[in-house]
Each structure stands twice: as structure tokens, then as C-alpha cells.
């Protein structure tokens, strides 16, 4: 039996990458854009004392701030220009998509094709600026109230510091939003997902080093570290298995006669993924949950008592946090599935092409049957996402292990990598087809 590496090599002809000029340009552009992003996560905000800030964050690394720091690729812990990362853009996208279901104007724009999509994208950008402004102001106010053993984390608190911080953080988010769109258009893969994944992967070596350091000092046993690594490998294998799982609905086409020849009578499958929404529900849930809780955590020390109580109730690993996280994952699993897959459109397309599901009448009955199957699959997918994202987090929060080994981070890394490899494969196939077409044309001219 061929090994996994041999199967991957058989699926993707890596030797063809050297001949695919367009693909190489896209890969280099993607790599360069991600390098620029990583460099920006080390440019600090002006007016911050890095020593005191590092002391404060080391004390709160196990809480919700540590979780958000993971999604920002360490930028929040270093309080850099990309501290907000791309999360305000994701939150704005969620709000706009939710509004398309209740706003007739946005619903109409969604049906207008490319022009409508551009308008919706523009609204999303405006929303990103507004959200980033409020979140940046919350962080600026929170930083002014954070103190360590050597003094305040802010060198010169005041209106000027707040204004500079808000402008810098909003500018950083807008730049990352633009960079993600450029990667999607001129690179390989989804730019926003790649930016999030790059931040997680870049911090993995330091997370592994800190875990081994905990083992060296005796805070964690060697058995637990081995168990943690084995659990991470098992979670990755489980994610790959489920993400490739499909429910195939049999579709048949009737025979038809044209002259003396018989056509049709073929059968095919309509593949429905177990997890149609992919990695979007955890990202959306984390974005909506982490940003307000993080802003609350920053302002809890200098704000009213009730704010500190709410922040404590929603601290990472608490029942309130876990309940909200699971609820948001389940909601977005169903919501995003309804956005990307429309049973009525699928049933209409089958009917137009004379296709039918055996035992199901074409049209409305077919749409209802597909919707029934899709709801059951989405329920199983939501349970899978909740289990993968929450169960490892409970274990990790109890032992103060870095979040980079958690289910959410592993889910994002595995899904984005699978999508990236699939897009590289599609580019290679397109390049090979273009080569075959050119050869056919040359032969035709010679003939």
C-alpha cells in the first residue's frame, strides 16, 4: 500500500510546479505578503513600555487575552500595529451577512451579481473601520489602566496617546484587510484565512519551547507532554478524516433517443460534505466572542465593578465562555451552510438537466429532501466542530498549556492547508490543460 507521501505526490505533480510560471508568481506573492504581515507583528505601538507590558501579559497569558493573542500571531502580546489583526474585518463580514437576511436592500444587492458584491464589500470595509475604531479606543483606555510592578504600561497617558493608538490600530487592520484581498486575488488561497493561519504557525515553535520548559521545571510531567502531542496528532487525523467525509446522493439521468442513437441513462453523485461550513464557524465565533471580552478585560481594572464581574464570568475556560462559544459555533455552522449551499437552486438545476434522485419527485420534493439531508449533516458537523474546538480547550486551560495546541488552532491550520493544497492542485491542472490545448492547436496548424 502506498504511503501518504506517495499518494500526495501522485495527486500533485510537484515537478510541474517548476513549469507553471503563473503559479510560481502567485506562490511567491503569497509568501512575500505573509512575510510582510509577520514583520508588522513586531512593530510596536508608540508610547508603550515593552518591559512592563510583557510582565502584565505574562500574568494574563492563560486567560482570554492569551486566546486572542494566538489569533493575532502574538501581535497583541507585543502590542504592535497589528494587535487587532483581521478580526474587525471578520466581525464586520458577519454583521453584513446577517443583515442580508433581514435587509431587503442588501438582499437585492446580493442578487445583482458582481456589482452587488462590490457594494456589499464596500459596506464591509466601512464596518471594519467603525469596529476597529471602537476596539482600538477600548484597548487604548485599557492600556492606560494597566500597571505592573515598575509602573504604568503607557509612558504618557492622555488624549494624544489614545488618538495615536486608535489611528495606528485602525490603519493596521485596514492594511491587513487590503493585504488579505490582494492574496486572494493575486496569490493562492483565501488571504484572510492564510493571515490567521500564518500567525498561528509562526508562534508554534515558541509554544513548543515554552511547553518543554514547563516540563523541564517540573510544572508539567513528561507523560502529560507526550499525551498532549499524541492528542494533537489524533485531533489532526480526526479533522482530516471528517473534512473529507461526504454524503453522496445518487442522481440519475433518463435515457433519450436522437435518431438511431441512445443518449443518457447515466448516474452520478451529488456530494454533500459533512462539514459544509468548513473553518468559518470557529473563526466567526472567536471573532464575535474574543474582541468584546478582550476589550472588557483591558478595561476591567479601571472600569466599574460590574464590568470586572462580567469579564470574570466570561473568562476563558469558564462555563459561561464555553456555553457562548458552543452556541456561536452551532449558529454559524447552520447559518454559513445556508449561505454557501441552496437546496432549491440545486433542485432546479437538476430538474433543468432532467436529473433526479431515485424515489424523489423533481422540483420541490427534491429540494426538501436535500434540505433534510443537509440539516442532518450540518447537525453532525456542528457537534464535530464544537467537540474539536472545546474539549481540548478545557484540558489545556486546566494545565496552562499554550493555546496553539488547542482544537481551534489545529482546525484552522489543517483546513487552511487543505484548501491551499487544493488550490495549488487546481492551478496545476489548469496549467496542464492549457499546455494540452496549445499542443492540439499546433498539431492542427501543422496538419
PEJOPE-V463169 format. One record per residue. RES is the residue in one letter. SS is DSSP state (~ for helix, > for strand, _ for the rest). PHI is phi as a letter, one per 20 degrees, with the letter a starting at -180 (NA if undefined). OMEGA is omega as a letter, one per 40 degrees, with the letter a starting at -180 (NA if undefined). Layout:
# PEJOPE-V463169
RES | SS | PHI | OMEGA
RES | SS | PHI | OMEGA
This chain:
# PEJOPE-V463169
X | _ | NA | a
X | _ | f | i
X | _ | f | i
X | ~ | f | i
X | ~ | f | i
X | ~ | f | i
X | ~ | f | i
X | ~ | f | i
X | ~ | f | i
X | ~ | f | i
X | ~ | f | a
X | _ | d | i
X | _ | e | a
X | ~ | f | i
X | ~ | f | a
X | ~ | f | i
X | ~ | f | i
X | ~ | f | a
X | _ | e | a
X | _ | e | a
X | ~ | f | a
X | ~ | f | a
X | ~ | f | i
X | ~ | f | i
X | ~ | f | i
X | ~ | f | i
X | ~ | f | i
X | ~ | f | i
X | ~ | f | i
X | ~ | f | i
X | ~ | f | i
X | ~ | f | i
X | ~ | f | i
X | ~ | f | i
X | ~ | f | i
X | ~ | f | i
X | ~ | f | a
X | ~ | f | i
X | ~ | f | a
X | ~ | f | i
X | _ | f | i
X | _ | d | i
X | _ | e | a
X | > | f | i
X | _ | f | i
X | _ | f | i
X | _ | n | a
X | > | d | i
X | _ | e | a
X | ~ | f | a
X | ~ | f | i
X | ~ | f | i
X | ~ | f | i
X | ~ | f | i
X | ~ | f | a
X | ~ | f | a
X | ~ | f | i
X | ~ | f | i
X | ~ | f | a
X | _ | d | a
X | _ | f | a
X | _ | e | a
X | _ | e | a
X | ~ | f | i
X | ~ | f | i
X | ~ | f | i
X | ~ | f | i
X | ~ | f | i
X | ~ | f | i
X | ~ | f | a
X | ~ | f | i
X | _ | e | i
X | _ | m | a
X | _ | n | a
X | ~ | f | i
X | ~ | f | i
X | ~ | f | i
X | ~ | e | a
X | _ | l | a
X | > | d | a
X | _ | f | i
X | _ | d | a
X | _ | f | i
X | _ | f | a
X | _ | l | a
X | _ | e | a
X | ~ | f | i
X | ~ | f | i
X | ~ | f | i
X | ~ | f | i
X | ~ | f | i
X | ~ | f | i
X | ~ | f | i
X | ~ | f | a
X | ~ | f | a
X | ~ | f | a
X | ~ | f | i
X | ~ | f | a
X | ~ | f | i
X | _ | f | i
X | _ | e | a
X | _ | d | a
X | _ | d | i
X | ~ | g | a
X | ~ | f | i
X | ~ | f | i
X | ~ | f | i
X | ~ | f | i
X | ~ | f | a
X | ~ | f | a
X | ~ | e | a
X | _ | e | i
X | _ | n | a
X | ~ | f | a
X | ~ | f | i
X | ~ | f | i
X | ~ | f | i
X | ~ | f | i
X | ~ | f | i
X | ~ | f | i
X | ~ | f | i
X | ~ | f | i
X | ~ | f | i
X | ~ | f | i
X | ~ | f | i
X | ~ | f | i
X | ~ | f | i
X | ~ | f | i
X | ~ | f | a
X | ~ | f | a
X | ~ | f | a
X | ~ | f | i
X | ~ | f | i
X | ~ | f | a
X | ~ | f | i
X | ~ | f | i
X | ~ | f | i
X | ~ | f | i
X | ~ | f | i
X | ~ | f | i
X | ~ | f | i
X | ~ | f | i
X | ~ | f | i
X | ~ | f | a
X | _ | e | a
X | _ | e | i
X | > | c | i
X | > | d | a
X | _ | f | a
X | _ | d | i
X | > | p | a
X | > | f | i
X | _ | f | a
X | > | d | a
X | _ | f | a
X | _ | c | i
X | _ | f | i
X | _ | q | a
X | ~ | f | a
X | ~ | f | i
X | ~ | f | a
X | ~ | f | a
X | ~ | f | a
X | ~ | f | a
X | ~ | f | a
X | ~ | f | a
X | ~ | f | a
X | ~ | f | a
X | ~ | f | i
X | ~ | f | i
X | ~ | f | i
X | ~ | f | i
X | ~ | f | i
X | ~ | f | i
X | ~ | f | i
X | ~ | f | i
X | ~ | f | i
X | ~ | f | a
X | ~ | f | i
X | ~ | f | i
X | ~ | f | i
X | ~ | f | i
X | ~ | f | i
X | ~ | f | a
X | ~ | e | a
X | ~ | d | a
X | _ | d | i
X | _ | c | i
X | _ | n | i
X | _ | e | a
X | ~ | f | a
X | ~ | f | i
X | ~ | f | a
X | ~ | f | i
X | ~ | f | i
X | ~ | f | a
X | ~ | f | a
X | ~ | f | i
X | ~ | f | a
X | ~ | f | a
X | ~ | f | a
X | ~ | f | a
X | ~ | e | a
X | ~ | f | i
X | ~ | g | i
X | ~ | f | i
X | ~ | f | i
X | ~ | f | i
X | ~ | f | i
X | ~ | f | i
X | ~ | f | i
X | ~ | f | i
X | ~ | f | i
X | ~ | f | i
X | ~ | f | a
X | ~ | f | a
X | ~ | e | i
X | _ | n | i
X | _ | f | i
X | _ | c | i
X | _ | e | i
X | ~ | f | i
X | ~ | f | a
X | ~ | f | i
X | ~ | f | i
X | ~ | f | i
X | ~ | f | i
X | ~ | f | i
X | ~ | f | i
X | ~ | f | i
X | ~ | f | i
X | ~ | f | i
X | ~ | f | i
X | ~ | f | i
X | ~ | f | i
X | ~ | f | i
X | ~ | f | i
X | ~ | f | i
X | ~ | f | i
X | ~ | f | a
X | ~ | f | a
X | ~ | f | a
X | ~ | f | i
X | _ | e | a
X | _ | f | a
X | > | c | i
X | > | d | a
X | > | e | i
X | > | e | a
X | > | f | i
X | > | c | a
X | > | d | i
X | > | c | a
X | _ | f | i
X | > | f | i
X | > | c | a
X | > | d | i
X | > | c | a
X | _ | m | i
X | _ | e | a
X | > | d | a
X | > | d | a
X | > | c | i
X | > | n | a
X | _ | m | a
X | _ | e | i
X | > | c | i
X | > | b | a
X | > | c | i
X | > | d | a
X | > | e | i
X | > | d | a
X | > | f | i
X | _ | f | i
X | _ | d | a
X | _ | f | a
X | _ | f | i
X | _ | m | a
X | _ | e | a
X | ~ | f | a
X | ~ | g | i
X | ~ | f | i
X | ~ | f | i
X | ~ | f | a
X | ~ | f | i
X | ~ | f | a
X | ~ | f | a
X | ~ | f | a
X | ~ | e | a
X | ~ | f | a
X | ~ | f | i
X | ~ | f | a
X | ~ | f | i
X | ~ | f | i
X | ~ | f | i
X | ~ | f | a
X | ~ | f | i
X | ~ | f | a
X | ~ | e | a
X | ~ | f | a
X | _ | f | a
X | _ | d | a
X | _ | e | i
X | _ | f | a
X | ~ | f | a
X | ~ | f | i
X | ~ | f | i
X | ~ | f | i
X | ~ | f | i
X | ~ | f | i
X | ~ | f | i
X | ~ | f | a
X | ~ | f | a
X | _ | d | i
X | _ | f | a
X | _ | f | a
X | _ | n | i
X | _ | f | i
X | ~ | g | i
X | ~ | f | i
X | ~ | f | a
X | ~ | f | i
X | ~ | f | i
X | ~ | f | a
X | ~ | f | i
X | ~ | f | a
X | ~ | f | i
X | ~ | f | i
X | ~ | f | i
X | ~ | f | a
X | ~ | f | a
X | ~ | f | i
X | ~ | f | i
X | ~ | f | a
X | ~ | f | a
X | ~ | f | i
X | ~ | f | i
X | ~ | f | i
X | ~ | f | a
X | ~ | e | a
X | _ | c | a
X | _ | d | a
X | ~ | g | a
X | ~ | f | i
X | ~ | f | i
X | ~ | f | i
X | ~ | f | i
X | ~ | f | i
X | ~ | f | i
X | ~ | f | a
X | ~ | f | i
X | ~ | f | a
X | _ | e | i
X | _ | m | i
X | > | e | i
X | > | b | i
X | _ | e | a
X | _ | g | i
X | _ | n | a
X | _ | c | i
X | _ | f | i
X | _ | f | i
X | _ | n | a
X | ~ | f | a
X | ~ | f | i
X | ~ | f | i
X | ~ | f | i
X | ~ | f | i
X | ~ | f | i
X | ~ | f | i
X | ~ | f | i
X | ~ | f | i
X | ~ | f | a
X | ~ | f | i
X | ~ | f | i
X | ~ | f | i
X | ~ | f | a
X | ~ | f | i
X | ~ | f | i
X | ~ | f | i
X | ~ | f | i
X | ~ | f | i
X | ~ | f | i
X | ~ | f | a
X | ~ | f | a
X | ~ | f | a
X | ~ | f | a
X | ~ | f | a
X | ~ | e | a
X | ~ | e | a
X | ~ | g | i
X | ~ | f | a
X | ~ | f | i
X | ~ | f | i
X | ~ | f | a
X | ~ | f | a
X | ~ | f | i
X | ~ | f | a
X | ~ | d | i
X | _ | l | i
X | _ | e | i
X | _ | g | a
X | ~ | f | a
X | ~ | f | i
X | ~ | e | a
X | _ | f | a
X | ~ | f | a
X | ~ | f | a
X | ~ | f | i
X | ~ | f | i
X | ~ | f | i
X | ~ | f | a
X | ~ | f | a
X | ~ | f | a
X | ~ | f | a
X | ~ | f | i
X | ~ | f | i
X | ~ | f | i
X | ~ | f | i
X | ~ | f | i
X | ~ | f | i
X | ~ | f | i
X | ~ | f | i
X | ~ | f | i
X | ~ | f | a
X | ~ | f | i
X | ~ | f | i
X | ~ | f | i
X | ~ | f | i
X | ~ | f | i
X | ~ | f | i
X | ~ | f | i
X | ~ | f | i
X | ~ | f | i
X | ~ | f | i
X | ~ | f | i
X | ~ | f | i
X | ~ | f | i
X | ~ | f | i
X | ~ | f | i
X | ~ | f | i
X | ~ | f | i
X | ~ | f | i
X | ~ | f | i
X | ~ | f | i
X | ~ | f | i
X | _ | f | NA
